[in-house]
Amino acid sequence: MKKTNFDAYSEAQMRDPTFAERFRQPGKAWDVALQLAALRRKAGLSQKELARQLKTTQQQISRLESPGYEGHSLSMLRRVARVLNAKVRLTFEPVSADRRTAVRKARTRFGTKR
């Protein structure tokens, strides 16, 4: 399977201890994208192959796997989960003051500042 730009990006980012720690802890602001990419790779699919199964484009899969993308729809996540033999679980949790600060810093660092 050919490596995508995202594969190269995520491998490089995993060398950063801060990034790697955020990746390992569920519930972070951009965890969805990283989980999708990991599930796809575990299934042995390229972005193009997954897109074909979902009847969408490779570019759409790339967007879904981009840590800065915030346009995930629940219906698309369910479609992806079905193909990757997974389930979608959504939770809402109160945000502590410490976490708000950490998320704000991470958004600034990774270019998703609001």
C-alpha atoms as a printed R data frame, in Angstrom:
    type eleno elety resid chain resno       x      y      z
1   ATOM     1    CA   MET     A     1   0.000  0.000  0.000
2   ATOM     2    CA   LYS     A     2   1.397  3.392 -1.018
3   ATOM     3    CA   LYS     A     3   1.950  5.949  1.749
4   ATOM     4    CA   THR     A     4  -0.179  9.081  1.602
5   ATOM     5    CA   ASN     A     5   0.873 12.584  2.589
6   ATOM     6    CA   PHE     A     6  -1.110 12.095  5.793
7   ATOM     7    CA   ASP     A     7   0.741  8.849  6.574
8   ATOM     8    CA   ALA     A     8   4.070 10.682  6.275
9   ATOM     9    CA   TYR     A     9   2.709 13.614  8.305
10  ATOM    10    CA   SER     A    10   1.400 11.404 11.114
11  ATOM    11    CA   GLU     A    11   4.644  9.409 11.310
12  ATOM    12    CA   ALA     A    12   6.618 12.631 11.621
13  ATOM    13    CA   GLN     A    13   4.228 14.020 14.223
14  ATOM    14    CA   MET     A    14   4.399 10.832 16.319
15  ATOM    15    CA   ARG     A    15   8.102 11.603 16.913
16  ATOM    16    CA   ASP     A    16   6.969 14.654 18.896
17  ATOM    17    CA   PRO     A    17   6.287 13.481 22.502
18  ATOM    18    CA   THR     A    18   3.514 16.064 23.017
19  ATOM    19    CA   PHE     A    19   1.764 15.035 19.809
20  ATOM    20    CA   ALA     A    20   2.184 11.329 20.612
21  ATOM    21    CA   GLU     A    21   0.688 11.797 24.083
22  ATOM    22    CA   ARG     A    22  -2.344 13.661 22.685
23  ATOM    23    CA   PHE     A    23  -2.765 10.907 20.093
24  ATOM    24    CA   ARG     A    24  -2.872  8.230 22.784
25  ATOM    25    CA   GLN     A    25  -5.444 10.010 24.943
26  ATOM    26    CA   PRO     A    26  -9.020  9.777 23.629
27  ATOM    27    CA   GLY     A    27 -11.283 12.783 23.681
28  ATOM    28    CA   LYS     A    28  -8.806 15.344 22.384
29  ATOM    29    CA   ALA     A    29  -9.989 18.014 19.974
30  ATOM    30    CA   TRP     A    30  -8.630 16.363 16.827
31  ATOM    31    CA   ASP     A    31  -8.599 12.713 17.837
32  ATOM    32    CA   VAL     A    32 -11.291 11.726 15.321
33  ATOM    33    CA   ALA     A    33  -9.020 12.302 12.324
34  ATOM    34    CA   LEU     A    34  -6.208 10.255 13.807
35  ATOM    35    CA   GLN     A    35  -8.536  7.422 14.786
36  ATOM    36    CA   LEU     A    36  -9.961  7.280 11.272
37  ATOM    37    CA   ALA     A    37  -6.503  7.086  9.714
38  ATOM    38    CA   ALA     A    38  -5.408  4.385 12.163
39  ATOM    39    CA   LEU     A    39  -8.537  2.300 11.522
40  ATOM    40    CA   ARG     A    40  -8.105  2.635  7.768
41  ATOM    41    CA   ARG     A    41  -4.477  1.550  7.922
42  ATOM    42    CA   LYS     A    42  -5.361 -1.348 10.240
43  ATOM    43    CA   ALA     A    43  -7.916 -2.484  7.638
44  ATOM    44    CA   GLY     A    44  -5.113 -2.400  5.044
45  ATOM    45    CA   LEU     A    45  -6.872  0.206  2.907
46  ATOM    46    CA   SER     A    46  -5.476  3.217  1.143
47  ATOM    47    CA   GLN     A    47  -7.477  6.441  1.170
48  ATOM    48    CA   LYS     A    48  -8.407  5.754 -2.441
49  ATOM    49    CA   GLU     A    49  -9.628  2.223 -1.652
50  ATOM    50    CA   LEU     A    50 -11.705  3.439  1.282
51  ATOM    51    CA   ALA     A    51 -13.144  6.219 -0.854
52  ATOM    52    CA   ARG     A    52 -14.138  3.707 -3.525
53  ATOM    53    CA   GLN     A    53 -15.999  1.584 -0.955
54  ATOM    54    CA   LEU     A    54 -17.773  4.689  0.375
55  ATOM    55    CA   LYS     A    55 -18.524  5.995 -3.135
56  ATOM    56    CA   THR     A    56 -16.729  9.242 -2.408
57  ATOM    57    CA   THR     A    57 -13.372 10.761 -3.339
58  ATOM    58    CA   GLN     A    58  -9.880 10.243 -1.962
59  ATOM    59    CA   GLN     A    59  -9.833 13.989 -1.263
60  ATOM    60    CA   GLN     A    60 -12.847 13.597  1.063
61  ATOM    61    CA   ILE     A    61 -11.083 10.815  2.986
62  ATOM    62    CA   SER     A    62  -7.979 12.999  3.211
63  ATOM    63    CA   ARG     A    63 -10.095 15.816  4.678
64  ATOM    64    CA   LEU     A    64 -11.665 13.445  7.234
65  ATOM    65    CA   GLU     A    65  -8.175 12.352  8.290
66  ATOM    66    CA   SER     A    66  -6.802 15.870  8.537
67  ATOM    67    CA   PRO     A    67  -6.291 16.958 12.167
68  ATOM    68    CA   GLY     A    68  -7.368 20.508 11.293
69  ATOM    69    CA   TYR     A    69 -10.660 19.480  9.640
70  ATOM    70    CA   GLU     A    70 -13.770 20.144 11.711
71  ATOM    71    CA   GLY     A    71 -16.508 19.325  9.188
72  ATOM    72    CA   HIS     A    72 -17.091 15.694 10.150
73  ATOM    73    CA   SER     A    73 -20.746 14.783  9.796
74  ATOM    74    CA   LEU     A    74 -22.228 12.055 11.929
75  ATOM    75    CA   SER     A    75 -23.665 10.351  8.852
76  ATOM    76    CA   MET     A    76 -20.244 10.201  7.146
77  ATOM    77    CA   LEU     A    77 -18.562  8.960 10.311
78  ATOM    78    CA   ARG     A    78 -21.169  6.183 10.520
79  ATOM    79    CA   ARG     A    79 -20.560  5.228  6.876
80  ATOM    80    CA   VAL     A    80 -16.798  5.079  7.449
81  ATOM    81    CA   ALA     A    81 -17.261  3.096 10.665
82  ATOM    82    CA   ARG     A    82 -19.472  0.554  8.905
83  ATOM    83    CA   VAL     A    83 -16.847 -0.061  6.198
84  ATOM    84    CA   LEU     A    84 -14.037 -0.267  8.773
85  ATOM    85    CA   ASN     A    85 -16.023 -2.571 11.072
86  ATOM    86    CA   ALA     A    86 -16.167 -0.041 13.886
87  ATOM    87    CA   LYS     A    87 -18.820  1.968 15.702
88  ATOM    88    CA   VAL     A    88 -19.205  5.662 16.384
89  ATOM    89    CA   ARG     A    89 -19.553  6.762 19.986
90  ATOM    90    CA   LEU     A    90 -20.153 10.400 20.846
91  ATOM    91    CA   THR     A    91 -19.846 11.805 24.358
92  ATOM    92    CA   PHE     A    92 -20.113 15.261 25.850
93  ATOM    93    CA   GLU     A    93 -17.942 16.059 28.846
94  ATOM    94    CA   PRO     A    94 -17.589 19.178 30.962
95  ATOM    95    CA   VAL     A    95 -14.410 21.085 30.183
96  ATOM    96    CA   SER     A    96 -12.152 22.063 33.056
97  ATOM    97    CA   ALA     A    97 -10.199 25.323 33.074
98  ATOM    98    CA   ASP     A    98  -6.909 23.394 32.685
99  ATOM    99    CA   ARG     A    99  -8.193 21.515 29.647
100 ATOM   100    CA   ARG     A   100  -9.504 24.695 27.987
101 ATOM   101    CA   THR     A   101  -6.017 26.173 28.263
102 ATOM   102    CA   ALA     A   102  -4.371 23.010 26.889
103 ATOM   103    CA   VAL     A   103  -6.787 22.837 23.936
104 ATOM   104    CA   ARG     A   104  -6.277 26.536 23.163
105 ATOM   105    CA   LYS     A   105  -2.487 26.042 23.161
106 ATOM   106    CA   ALA     A   106  -2.747 22.956 20.931
107 ATOM   107    CA   ARG     A   107  -5.013 24.739 18.457
108 ATOM   108    CA   THR     A   108  -2.508 27.545 18.180
109 ATOM   109    CA   ARG     A   109   0.387 25.104 17.734
110 ATOM   110    CA   PHE     A   110  -1.357 23.024 15.053
111 ATOM   111    CA   GLY     A   111  -2.911 25.884 13.131
112 ATOM   112    CA   THR     A   112  -6.541 25.439 14.188
113 ATOM   113    CA   LYS     A   113  -6.766 28.603 16.279
114 ATOM   114    CA   ARG     A   114 -10.256 30.002 16.754
